[in-house]
Amino acid sequence: MIDNHKITVYYDKSCPSCVKDRQSFERIAGKRAEQFIWFDITNQDEALRKSDIQPIDALRNLHVKDAEGIIYSEMDAYSLIMKKIPLLAPIGLLISLPIIKPILSYFYRKSVDKRLICEGRLNK
């Protein structure tokens, strides 16, 4: 069950780099990591759709649901979770800037799509 007072992070547990990123984030976050619920998207198509997230979108982009139930994706999702951790807050602010956000988004999408194609989980 998802606690409505926490932030839910929809991530791909079958992705080794995603798991490492989560572990690094939790280490940096310390006790503040308790405010996040990590939801593995693997084989959760129905649950994702109930949260208004298309499974292919969940695979290709990080999604986060805030305490009010608002869904954020891609750089907005990264920015939201980083802003909750004092050490990462400046980066969270930086990646949300209008000049930086689209550039990072472009490279993020390219990187993720390349990984998924190599893994045989995305056809292009």
Secondary structure as the mmCIF struct_conf table of DSSP 4:
data_model
#
loop_
_struct_conf.conf_type_id
_struct_conf.id
_struct_conf.beg_label_comp_id
_struct_conf.beg_label_asym_id
_struct_conf.beg_label_seq_id
_struct_conf.end_label_comp_id
_struct_conf.end_label_asym_id
_struct_conf.end_label_seq_id
TURN_TY1_P TURN_TY1_P1 ASN A 4 HIS A 5
BEND BEND1 LYS A 6 LYS A 6
STRN STRN1 ILE A 7 TYR A 11
TURN_TY1_P TURN_TY1_P2 LYS A 13 SER A 14
HELX_RH_AL_P HELX_RH_AL_P1 PRO A 16 ALA A 29
HELX_RH_3T_P HELX_RH_3T_P1 GLY A 30 GLN A 35
STRN STRN2 PHE A 36 ASP A 40
TURN_TY1_P TURN_TY1_P3 THR A 42 ASN A 43
HELX_RH_AL_P HELX_RH_AL_P2 ASP A 45 LYS A 50
TURN_TY1_P TURN_TY1_P4 SER A 51 ASP A 52
HELX_RH_AL_P HELX_RH_AL_P3 PRO A 55 ARG A 60
BEND BEND2 ASN A 61 ASN A 61
STRN STRN3 HIS A 63 LYS A 65
TURN_TY1_P TURN_TY1_P5 ALA A 67 GLU A 68
BEND BEND3 GLY A 69 GLY A 69
STRN STRN4 ILE A 71 SER A 73
HELX_RH_AL_P HELX_RH_AL_P4 GLU A 74 LYS A 83
TURN_TY1_P TURN_TY1_P6 LYS A 84 LYS A 84
BEND BEND4 ILE A 85 ILE A 85
TURN_TY1_P TURN_TY1_P7 PRO A 86 LEU A 88
HELX_RH_AL_P HELX_RH_AL_P5 ALA A 89 LEU A 94
TURN_TY1_P TURN_TY1_P8 ILE A 95 SER A 96
BEND BEND5 LEU A 97 LEU A 97
TURN_TY1_P TURN_TY1_P9 PRO A 98 ILE A 99
HELX_RH_AL_P HELX_RH_AL_P6 ILE A 100 CYS A 118
TURN_TY1_P TURN_TY1_P10 GLU A 119 GLY A 120
BEND BEND6 ARG A 121 ARG A 121
#
